[in-house]
Amino acid sequence: GNRPVRQSNGNQRGGPSKGRDTLRFSKSSWIHQTCGGILGGSFVIGYFPEPYQGELFYSVCARFGARMALPTTTGVIRALFGSRHAVAVVDLPNHLEKLVSSLPPGTTLTVDRVIDQHTLFPLFQPFLDSTSCERIRGFMRTRQDSDIKARGGRCKNRIRPPEYFRACPKCDAENRTNYDETYWHRLFQIAGVEVCPIHEVFLVRTNIRFQPLANRHCFVPADSAKLVATFKKIDINNPQHRILLQLAKAVAWVLDQARLNPGFDFLQDRYLQLLRERSLATRGGSIRMAELKPDLAPESFTIK
């Protein structure tokens, strides 16, 4: 009939335990099982994977699509958001309240947990005023907004995000050993993070587009990605490599801080205080850049 064929060797919820389910549906079956609530007037998702630690929410949606084996490219979008016109967003996803409210009973996911633990918003949060933080969280909760990245400062800086998703081969190997699958780590998709702070190897580019996405209506799982190079360990005696390792650890720390929002004014005053203690800033707040540059990085780095 239209009942799904289930092949199970682990936890149905897909959480951090070894093993996973594979659900295969005919077209009529997945519409009935996954979107039946939509057709009946209410929006209910019958199954959703448990996120792994540090996993992008985009990646969770991609694993959902891979397990459900939906027959169309927009099937995951329709199943999760109730509309084929919604788009996949990696860094600051939206419509989260509608999606989370439609998850199966007993789920541990909340909108705040998704935002804090599975998006890139915690990276921007410390450098925004409290009003901007709440407005962006509100946009992520309820609806898509074309100005959300501008409010977060994304459109005002010159730092470009990676063009392709990146991965740590050693993390992937451990994930496949422990969970029978791997996933997209949010830390590895941040511009400036070039090494894995756990395994101390350089990240490797995959063949999956990150910015911009190859298809805005499709979630691509990490298990389908191919690495374009072999990994290389960092040289701890190389000052550049040490800085990259310190940077990766610092960014990982920021991501793990819940609701860290000291405010821009506090951060500016604190930086100036530290610079004055080193005689690198005047009492009026002017920074002595000529003296500061050598302290920022070794001579082998070029600072413009």
Salt bridges, closest charged atoms under 4 A:
ASP21 OD2 - ARG6 NH1 3.97
GLU50 OE1 - ARG13 NH2 2.85
GLU50 OE2 - ARG113 NH2 3.12
GLU55 OE2 - ARG63 NE 2.82
ASP91 OD1 - LYS149 NZ 3.56
ASP91 OD2 - ARG154 NH1 2.24
GLU97 OE2 - ARG141 NH1 3.34
ASP112 OD1 - ARG137 NH2 3.10
ASP112 OD1 - ARG141 NH2 2.99
ASP112 OD2 - ARG259 NH2 3.28
ASP116 OD1 - ARG137 NH1 3.00
ASP116 OD2 - ARG259 NE 3.26
ASP145 OD1 - ARG143 NH1 3.53
ASP147 OD2 - ARG151 NE 3.54
GLU163 OE1 - ARG209 NH1 3.64
GLU174 OE2 - HIS199 NE2 2.89
GLU181 OE1 - ARG20 NH1 3.17
GLU181 OE2 - ARG63 NH1 3.15
GLU181 OE2 - ARG67 NH2 2.48
GLU194 OE1 - ARG166 NH1 3.35
ASP223 OD2 - ARG20 NH1 3.74
ASP223 OD1 - ARG176 NH2 3.14
